[in-house]
Amino acid sequence: MKIAILGTGNLGESIAKGLITTDAITSLYLTKRDLSSISEYGDYKNVELTTSNLLAVENSDIIILAVQPVHLEKILNEISPALNDKHILISTITGFSIDKIEALVGQDKFIVRAMPNTAIAVNKSMTCLCANEKGLERIKVAQAIFNRLGTTIIIKERLMQSATVVCASGIAFWMRLIRASTQAAIQLGFDADEAKQLAMHTAEGAANLLVTTQNHPEEEIDKVTTPMGCTIEGLNEMEHQGLSSSLIQGMIASYNKISKIKTEQI
Ligand SMILES: NC(=O)c1ccc[n+]([C@@H]2O[C@H](COP(=O)([O-])OP(=O)(O)OC[C@H]3O[C@@H](n4cnc5c(N)ncnc54)[C@H](OP(=O)(O)O)[C@@H]3O)[C@@H](O)[C@H]2O)c1
């Protein structure tokens, strides 16, 4: 695959790393205005660093846009004349709709929006994808790229904001739950490092159980709750204190906020 990443910052660099380490590229162009922070990538075979978005587009088929939202319009105007029917545009930019992208580059272009999360740095991103009508013809290409960097799901564009809350902000929500579990483990006698190991690997094990078995979480809970035992005692106390409810309310609050930010921007 001939890929360009326009705007190789935090997200762009994680994507680049994943593509290089999984041997996904025929060529990879990485752009940013100041190349010093990504100079190490210049040593990789088939990787070119450039400040020219146009050069990167001219030499690639798949264009991954990873700049901050404020820079996107300028870049799309800059590369638009070089886009042709071989190009697939994949935008990772939060809150920048397909309509807005089409208005800048044309409805006849293959346009995909991707919402990855920061676990992309370890090839474990849950990435939600959607596309314009034309882009649906090539969405499998975007899926193939992001499947190398974790797991993908194709959704309707109207759910991209929800996906941002559940998956992108979701990383922070899960971190808090793991931190709380760490704090409890310390109180129960482990030192801080042991506590973190126990909390994060137990969380990983729980998630992997569901991923592997596709069971409902409650099925796995039933397996570890003996009648009148310590697990159900702990679980019920957590629910009395509002565990599920606070998580759900927090995610709804996050969604309300993201919707408000978007409305204010319009
Ligand atoms: N982080 C996440 O969890 C996450 C998840 C999903 C989506 N996103 C989206 O990903 C995008 C990037 O986020 P980020 O955290 O990676 O931002 P970032 O670290 O600021 O990276 C953006 C990069 O774009 C470069 N840039 C700016 N103007 C440019 C131009 N004209 N041409 C080429 N490169 C240019 C900047 O480098 P120079 O200043 O050197 O040019 C910068 O390194 C955002 O739009 C965000 O909404 C992020």
The ligand as an SDF file (V2000), in Angstrom:
LIG
                    3D

 48 52  0  0  0  0  0  0  0  0999 V2000
   -5.5020   11.4180   20.1850 N   0  0  0  0  0  0  0  0  0  0  0  0
   -6.6200   10.7230   20.0470 C   0  0  0  0  0  0  0  0  0  0  0  0
   -7.0520    9.9020   20.8840 O   0  0  0  0  0  0  0  0  0  0  0  0
   -7.4470   10.9010   18.8180 C   0  0  0  0  0  0  0  0  0  0  0  0
   -8.4190    9.9490   18.5470 C   0  0  0  0  0  0  0  0  0  0  0  0
   -9.1530   10.1030   17.3910 C   0  0  0  0  0  0  0  0  0  0  0  0
   -8.9400   11.1940   16.5700 C   0  0  0  0  0  0  0  0  0  0  0  0
   -8.0000   12.1300   16.8730 N   0  0  0  0  0  0  0  0  0  0  0  0
   -7.7950   13.2550   15.9670 C   0  0  0  0  0  0  0  0  0  0  0  0
   -6.4880   13.1790   15.4470 O   0  0  0  0  0  0  0  0  0  0  0  0
   -6.0500   14.4750   15.0500 C   0  0  0  0  0  0  0  0  0  0  0  0
   -4.6240   14.6630   15.4600 C   0  0  0  0  0  0  0  0  0  0  0  0
   -4.5000   14.5740   16.8690 O   0  0  0  0  0  0  0  0  0  0  0  0
   -3.0580   14.5390   17.5450 P   0  0  0  0  0  0  0  0  0  0  0  0
   -3.2680   14.3820   18.9910 O   0  0  0  0  0  0  0  0  0  0  0  0
   -2.1910   13.5620   16.8200 O   0  0  0  0  0  0  0  0  0  0  0  0
   -2.5480   16.0350   17.1840 O   0  0  0  0  0  0  0  0  0  0  0  0
   -1.0600   16.6080   17.0910 P   0  0  0  0  0  0  0  0  0  0  0  0
   -0.1410   15.8000   17.9470 O   0  0  0  0  0  0  0  0  0  0  0  0
   -1.1490   18.0740   17.3000 O   0  0  0  0  0  0  0  0  0  0  0  0
   -0.6310   16.3050   15.5840 O   0  0  0  0  0  0  0  0  0  0  0  0
   -1.0050   17.0990   14.4950 C   0  0  0  0  0  0  0  0  0  0  0  0
    0.2480   17.3200   13.6590 C   0  0  0  0  0  0  0  0  0  0  0  0
   -0.1310   18.0310   12.4960 O   0  0  0  0  0  0  0  0  0  0  0  0
    1.0160   18.7360   12.0570 C   0  0  0  0  0  0  0  0  0  0  0  0
    0.5960   19.8210   11.1590 N   0  0  0  0  0  0  0  0  0  0  0  0
   -0.0180   20.9840   11.4550 C   0  0  0  0  0  0  0  0  0  0  0  0
   -0.2290   21.7020   10.3390 N   0  0  0  0  0  0  0  0  0  0  0  0
    0.2600   20.9700    9.3020 C   0  0  0  0  0  0  0  0  0  0  0  0
    0.3320   21.1510    7.9070 C   0  0  0  0  0  0  0  0  0  0  0  0
   -0.1080   22.2890    7.3160 N   0  0  0  0  0  0  0  0  0  0  0  0
    0.8660   20.1800    7.1420 N   0  0  0  0  0  0  0  0  0  0  0  0
    1.3320   19.0450    7.7030 C   0  0  0  0  0  0  0  0  0  0  0  0
    1.3000   18.8010    9.0290 N   0  0  0  0  0  0  0  0  0  0  0  0
    0.7590   19.7520    9.8230 C   0  0  0  0  0  0  0  0  0  0  0  0
    1.6670   19.2460   13.3360 C   0  0  0  0  0  0  0  0  0  0  0  0
    3.0910   19.2940   13.2280 O   0  0  0  0  0  0  0  0  0  0  0  0
    3.8410   20.6390   12.7580 P   0  0  0  0  0  0  0  0  0  0  0  0
    3.4280   21.7100   13.7100 O   0  0  0  0  0  0  0  0  0  0  0  0
    5.2930   20.2830   12.7880 O   0  0  0  0  0  0  0  0  0  0  0  0
    3.3430   20.9040   11.3740 O   0  0  0  0  0  0  0  0  0  0  0  0
    1.3000   18.1550   14.3600 C   0  0  0  0  0  0  0  0  0  0  0  0
    2.4020   17.3270   14.6780 O   0  0  0  0  0  0  0  0  0  0  0  0
   -7.0070   15.4710   15.6830 C   0  0  0  0  0  0  0  0  0  0  0  0
   -7.7680   16.1020   14.6670 O   0  0  0  0  0  0  0  0  0  0  0  0
   -7.8970   14.6320   16.5800 C   0  0  0  0  0  0  0  0  0  0  0  0
   -9.2340   15.0750   16.5290 O   0  0  0  0  0  0  0  0  0  0  0  0
   -7.2260   11.9850   17.9650 C   0  0  0  0  0  0  0  0  0  0  0  0
  1  2  1  0
  2  3  2  0
  2  4  1  0
  4  5  1  0
  4 48  2  0
  5  6  2  0
  6  7  1  0
  7  8  2  0
  8  9  1  0
  8 48  1  0
  9 10  1  0
  9 46  1  0
 10 11  1  0
 11 12  1  0
 11 44  1  0
 12 13  1  0
 13 14  1  0
 14 15  2  0
 14 16  1  0
 14 17  1  0
 17 18  1  0
 18 19  2  0
 18 20  1  0
 18 21  1  0
 21 22  1  0
 22 23  1  0
 23 24  1  0
 23 42  1  0
 24 25  1  0
 25 26  1  0
 25 36  1  0
 26 27  1  0
 26 35  1  0
 27 28  2  0
 28 29  1  0
 29 30  1  0
 29 35  2  0
 30 31  1  0
 30 32  2  0
 32 33  1  0
 33 34  2  0
 34 35  1  0
 36 37  1  0
 36 42  1  0
 37 38  1  0
 38 39  2  0
 38 40  1  0
 38 41  1  0
 42 43  1  0
 44 45  1  0
 44 46  1  0
 46 47  1  0
M  CHG  2   8   1  16  -1
M  END
$$$$
